Amino acid sequence: MALELDHDCPECEEERTFYRAASTTLHLGTKVKWRCPDCDYTFVRIDGEIDTSQPA
């Protein structure tokens, strides 16, 4: 699994390299928490199906 992810950061208002902060396996799949090192904004992805960085 990747340790880095290029993603748009809403706090920094530009694309940043996020780093994997945590990972665990749930009944829904693998949950990965990503963190921006510049502002500490975090989001969670679960098997690519659930992504908290996207507005609901």
LUMDO-732358 format. One record per atom (N, C-alpha, C): residue in three letters; x, y, z. Coordinates in steps of 0.1 Angstrom, whole numbers, padded with zeros to 4 digits, always signed. Layout:
N
ALAXYZ ...
END
This chain:
56
MET+0008-0012+0000 MET+0000+0000+0000 MET+0009+0012+0000 ALA+0005+0023-0007 ALA+0012+0035-0008 ALA+0013+0042+0005 LEU+0024+0049+0007 LEU+0026+0057+0019 LEU+0024+0072+0016 GLU+0023+0076+0003 GLU+0021+0090-0001 GLU+0009+0090-0011 LEU+0002+0102-0012 LEU-0009+0104-0021 LEU-0009+0119-0024 ASP-0009+0122-0037 ASP-0011+0136-0042 ASP-0026+0138-0042 HIS-0030+0149-0036 HIS-0044+0152-0034 HIS-0046+0167-0032 ASP-0057+0172-0036 ASP-0060+0186-0033 ASP-0063+0188-0019 CYS-0057+0198-0013 CYS-0059+0201+0001 CYS-0068+0214+0002 PRO-0080+0213+0008 PRO-0088+0224+0010 PRO-0083+0235+0019 GLU-0075+0232+0028 GLU-0069+0242+0037 GLU-0058+0250+0031 CYS-0049+0243+0023 CYS-0038+0249+0016 CYS-0042+0255+0003 GLU-0053+0250-0002 GLU-0059+0255-0015 GLU-0050+0252-0027 GLU-0043+0240-0026 GLU-0036+0235-0038 GLU-0032+0221-0035 GLU-0027+0214-0046 GLU-0024+0200-0044 GLU-0011+0198-0036 ARG-0012+0189-0027 ARG-0001+0186-0017 ARG+0001+0171-0017 THR+0012+0167-0012 THR+0015+0152-0010 THR+0011+0149+0004 PHE+0001+0140+0005 PHE-0005+0136+0018 PHE+0003+0123+0022 TYR+0004+0121+0035 TYR+0011+0109+0040 TYR+0002+0101+0048 ARG+0003+0087+0046 ARG-0006+0078+0054 ARG-0003+0079+0069 ALA-0013+0083+0076 ALA-0011+0085+0091 ALA-0015+0072+0099 ALA-0025+0065+0093 ALA-0029+0053+0100 ALA-0037+0044+0090 SER-0037+0031+0094 SER-0044+0021+0085 SER-0050+0010+0094 THR-0062+0006+0091 THR-0067-0006+0099 THR-0077-0013+0090 THR-0080-0025+0093 THR-0090-0033+0086 THR-0103-0033+0093 LEU-0114-0030+0086 LEU-0128-0030+0092 LEU-0136-0040+0084 HIS-0148-0042+0088 HIS-0157-0050+0081 HIS-0161-0044+0067 LEU-0159-0031+0066 LEU-0162-0024+0053 LEU-0150-0025+0043 GLY-0138-0028+0049 GLY-0126-0029+0041 GLY-0115-0022+0048 THR-0104-0018+0041 THR-0093-0012+0047 THR-0095+0003+0048 LYS-0094+0008+0060 LYS-0095+0022+0063 LYS-0082+0029+0064 VAL-0079+0039+0056 VAL-0067+0046+0056 VAL-0069+0061+0059 LYS-0061+0066+0069 LYS-0062+0080+0072 LYS-0050+0088+0066 TRP-0053+0098+0058 TRP-0043+0106+0051 TRP-0041+0120+0058 ARG-0029+0125+0059 ARG-0027+0138+0065 ARG-0018+0147+0057 CYS-0021+0159+0056 CYS-0013+0170+0049 CYS-0002+0174+0059 PRO+0010+0173+0056 PRO+0021+0177+0065 PRO+0022+0192+0067 ASP+0016+0200+0058 ASP+0017+0215+0059 ASP+0007+0221+0069 CYS-0005+0215+0069 CYS-0016+0221+0077 CYS-0023+0211+0086 ASP-0019+0199+0086 ASP-0025+0188+0094 ASP-0040+0185+0090 TYR-0045+0189+0079 TYR-0058+0185+0074 TYR-0057+0170+0072 THR-0068+0163+0076 THR-0068+0148+0074 THR-0081+0144+0068 PHE-0081+0133+0061 PHE-0093+0127+0055 PHE-0091+0112+0056 VAL-0102+0104+0054 VAL-0102+0090+0055 VAL-0108+0084+0042 ARG-0102+0073+0038 ARG-0107+0066+0027 ARG-0109+0051+0031 ILE-0120+0045+0027 ILE-0122+0031+0030 ILE-0124+0024+0017 ASP-0114+0016+0013 ASP-0114+0008+0000 ASP-0118+0016-0012 GLY-0116+0029-0012 GLY-0119+0037-0024 GLY-0134+0040-0025 GLU-0142+0034-0017 GLU-0157+0036-0018 GLU-0161+0047-0010 ILE-0155+0049+0002 ILE-0159+0060+0011 ILE-0147+0070+0012 ASP-0150+0083+0010 ASP-0139+0092+0010 ASP-0144+0105+0017 THR-0139+0108+0028 THR-0143+0120+0036 THR-0138+0133+0031 SER-0129+0133+0021 SER-0124+0145+0015 SER-0134+0151+0005 GLN-0144+0143+0001 GLN-0154+0148-0009 GLN-0166+0153-0001 PRO-0172+0164-0006 PRO-0184+0169+0001 PRO-0195+0159-0001 ALA-0204+0158+0009 ALA-0215+0149+0008 ALA-0226+0153-0001 
END
